[in-house]
Structure formats: C-alpha cells, structure tokens
Amino acid sequence: MRGRKGPRPGAAARAGDGLKLHRRPVRADGRDYNVITLRPGSRARFSTNRFHETWHILSDVHGARLLGRLLWGLSFQRLPGTAVVIDRPHLDPNPFDAEPADPIVLVPAHLTTLKRQGVRELLRRLAARAPSAGTVRWHTWGLDAELTRTRERVRECRELRRWPAWEPPAADHGAAVERIGGALVFRAPPARLREWAVDVAMLGDDARHGMDYVYLEASDSPLRWGDGEVQIFPDFRRRVAVAGIARREVLADLPEGSAPADVNARIWRHNTAVRARGLPRIVRG
C-alpha cells in the first residue's frame, strides 16, 4: 500500500464526469441525511450574496462547471435524505465587499426534506467534522451530450437570427431558492435541477464585460423572476483578494457610527483604488 498523499493536482482540478466526492451520513432534526461534500483538495471556490432582491452563488468558470455537475448528478439520486453541501474551506468572502459567504445546500425536492432546524444541525455537525463514509464517484451521464445539443441549438439560432419555439419549463413542484438556517438553499425536482445544471455548466461560453450569469428560477409564475442567480468572473480569486484588502482599509479608517450599508458602499468604491495598485499573482492551489 502506498503512503497517504494529498490529491494530485490534476484530480483536484477536474470538473468532469466521475468526480470524487465525500459521503457523510449525518443525523439532524430527527432525520438521517446522506450528505455529499467536496474533497479538501478541490480547488473550486464559491461565495454568496444578496443583490437586487436575488440570492447569488458566485464563482469562476471552473466553479460553474463543477456546480453544473453537482446539480445534474443530484437529479438522478435515489437515496432519501441526500443533499450536497458546499462549506468551508471551499467558501470565500464575496468579491464585492468581502462579506462572509453562507454555506450552499443543494437539495432534490423529491427526496429530501430539510427545514430550518435541520439545516442548522446539519451544518453544525459538518463543522464538527462529521466522519466520512468514504469517497463516491459522482457520475453525470448525459450532461455532456445535453451541453453539446444546447450549444448547437444556440449556434444555429445565432446563425439564423431566430430563437426556437417556446417550450414549457420543467416542473417546479417543491422548487425554492431561500436562505434558511444560516445557509443558502437551492431546492428543485429532478427536471428543474437538470435545467439548472445545463444553464450553469454553460456559463463562460458567452462572457461579457468580465463576467457571465444565469438566473435559476424556482417558480414559473410571471410574477416572480430571478429567485436565484449564479454569476461568474474569470478573475474571481483576484476580486476576492481585492475586496478583502479594501474592506480592511475602509474599516481601519471608518467614521464612528457608519451604517453597514454605507460601509459596504465605501468598500465597493475603494476596490477600484486597490485594484489600481496591483496585486501579487494569485497562486492557484
């Protein structure tokens, strides 16, 4: 048997079929959960915030590819109580004002009931290092073919300068995007999870102005739009570093009695000055 080593760089960087993930049995709020988490060696990083009345997951292209795989594979799970949790060390402060990120919980609505107390207990037990039951291979059969088909449709539509006929969206029974128990929870039935997966995995295909985004609607109601959003930046890590420096410098020179909203607005503005000074190259690890 070979000695124990850290994950190989190539394995840590992968975001394709057959991802290696940890499975952790956790009992919370009187229920048994089958919690899937990223391995420590994964280089993916995520953050969260709320802006324009919408909950956001923030990352880069690699993070979007990985998140798409997680959503697609989750839609085919059969074990009740299954959930995917993205928590520290894979969370960064947000890249705007360096506020701390919330844990991200992905839930198949047809299999898993997760209420406020359950979320809190589950996160607490994971933070206390709930033991892993081993490594699982996260298969996402069909996703690559669906991405190929979708990209081809987009290419044809652009060439013909017309969009395909409207198709009804996937069933949304049980779908929701909400912050409960200290976590940002994205919940949906299988068909909607697969829609989200394709939309998220294609982020970066058409990035403009240094970013790309997609809305993840939980409801088909015309009165609701953009319950959730995934937004990516190619330089996500650098933006996080800039925001962290800006936050420290603004807080060090903060007028007494400043309101939190004013503080974050100052940080947003100060990001420009910090970015202009330049930063050491961000080392990916």
N, C-alpha and C positions, 0 to 999 in steps of 0.2 A: 504494500500500500504506500502510495506517495505521501509525503508530508503535506499538511494543510497549508494552502496558499490562498492569497486573495484572488478575486475574479480576474481572469485575463482581460486586458484592455478591449480586445475585440468582442468578447462576450458582454462586457459592460456597456458597450456602445450599441449593441444590436437593438433593433426595434421591429424585427420581422417575425414570421411565424415561429412558434416553438419557444417563445420567451421563457426563461427560467424565473419563476416567482416563488415566494414562500407561502405556505398554507399554515394558518394558525387557528386552531379550534379555540373559541372564546365563548364563555357563558356570560351573558349580560341581560339584566332585566328579566330574568327567569326564562330566557331563551338561549338555545345553542346556535352559535354563528360559525360559519366557515369563512374566515377572513383571509383574503388574498392580499399580500403586500409585496412591494418591490424589494429586491435583494439590496443589501447595503452597497454593493459595488455599482449599482446603476448610476449612470451619470446624468440621468434626466432630472430636471429641476422644475418646480411649479410654484406658482403663487396665486393669490386670490385677492379680489377687492370687489367693492360695490360702486358702480358708477352709472349715472343716467338710469337709476332705478333698476339696474340689472346686475346680477351676480356674474362675476367673471372668473374663469380659470386662465392664468397667464403662463406662457412658456415660450419655447423656441420651436423650430421645425422638428428637431428630434423628439421633444416632448409631445408635440402634436401627433407624430407618428405612433409613439408609444401609447398615448391616450386612446387613439383610434383602435389600436389592437386590444386594449383592455375593454373597451366598450363592446367591440364585436364579439370577443370571446365570452364576455359576461352574458350576452344574449342567448347563448347556447347552453348555459349551465343548467343542471338538473337538480342539484342538491339544495333543499330549502335552507334558508339562512345564509346563503352565500352573499358576500359583499366584497368589494375592492376598496381598500383604504390607502390613500397616499398621505403620509405624515412625515415628520422629521425622520431622517435627515434629508428628505427629498423636497422640502419646502424652503423657499427663500422669502425674504421680505418683498413686498411688491415693488416693481421698478419705477414707481412714480413718487411715492413719499416714504418708502421703506417701512410702512406699517406691517406688522407681522401677519403672515398668512394663516388662514384656517385650514385644518385638515380637510381633505377632499374624500368623500364617500360616494362610490358608485353602486347603485342598488338595482337589481332586477325586480321590478314591481310585482311580477307574478310569483316570485319565490320567497321574498324576504320582507318581513315586517320590522321596521326599525323606527321606534319612537324616540322622543327626546331623552328620556332616562336611559334607554338602551344605547343611544349614541354616546352619551356621557360615560357610561360604564365601560363600553367597548373601547373608547379612546383611552380611558384611564388604565385599563388592563393592558392595552398595547404599549402604552408609555412605560408600564412596569415590566416590559419585555416578556410578554406572553410567549411561551416557548413555541418554536416552530415544529410542525409535524412533518417537515421535510420540504423538499423542492418539488414543484409541479411544473409541467410543461404546458404553457398557455397556447393552445392551438387556435388558429384563426383561419381555418379552411374557408375558402370562398371570398375572403376580403380582397385579396389581390385581384381576383377576376372581376369583382364588382368595381374596384377602383379603375381597372382598365376600361371597363364598359362605360363608366361615368365620364372618365376623361375623354373617351372617344366621342361621346354624345356632346360634351362641351365643345370639342374641337369642331365637330360638324355644324353645330349651331352657330358658332362664330363665323365659319366659312360661308354658311348660307344666310347669315344675319337674321336668324329667326330662332325662337326657342320652341322646344317640344310642347305638345298639348298638355294642358294641366292634368295632373294626376292627383287623386286624393292622397293626403299624407297617411302615414301609418297610424294605426290605432293608438290613442293616447291614454287609455284607461289606466289610472294609477300613476300617471306621469306627474312629476313635480320637480322644480328646482327651488330649493329653500335652504335657509340656514337654521339648523336645529341642533340643540345640544352642543353648541360650540363648533360645529362642522358645517361645511358646505356640501349638501346632499343633492346629487343628481339621480333621480329615480325614474324609470320608464319600463314599459313592457318590451318584449324582445324585438318586435319590428321597429319600434321607435329607437331603441338602443342601436340597432344596425344602421338606421338613417343617420343618427348622430355620429357613429363610427366613421362612416364614409365621408361625411362633411368635415370632420375633424382631421382625418388622415390626409385629406387633400389640401389642408392649409399649407401655404407656402408656394402652391402652384401659381398663384396669381397675386403675389405680394406687391403692394404699392405703398409708397410713402413710408417705407421702412417697417411695414407691419402687414398682417393679414388677420381676418377674423371671420367667425361664423356664429350666427345665432342658433341656440338649441332651444327650440320652443317645446314646452311641455304641454301646451294646450293648442287645439286647433281653433279656438274661439277667435273671431275677428276683433274682439275687444281686448285681446292680450297679444303682446308682441315682444319677443326677446326676453323670455323668462330667464334664460341663461346665455352666456356667450363664452367662447374660447377665443382668445386673442394671442397672437404670437409675434415675437420680434426676433429677427436673426441675431441681434446683439443683446439678447435678454440678460445674459450674465453681466455684461458691461453696464447695462442700465441699472441693474440691481446694485452693483458696486457704486455707481454714481449717486444713486438715491440714498444709499447708506451714508456716504460722506456728506452729502447735502444735509441730511437730517441731523447728523452730529453737529455740523457747523451752525445750522439755524438754531438748534436747541441751546447751544452754548451762548448765543447772543440774543436770546429770546426776551422780549419785553415782558415784564411781570403782568399777569392777568390775561395773556393772549388766549383766545378761544381756540379749541382744537382745529376747527375748520380753517381759521386764519393760519395756524401753524403749518398745516399740510399745503395750503396755497403758497406759503413762503418757500416751502421745500421744493414744490414743483418749479417755481421760478428760479430758485438757486441751482437747480440741476444744470441749467444752461451754463452757468459760470463754472461749475465743477467740471463739466464735460469739456469746456474750452481749455482747461488746464492740462487735459490729457491724463490717462491712467496707464499704469504698467499693464502689459499684456496679460489678459486673464488666462490662467492655466486651466485647461480642462482636465478634470480628474474624476 
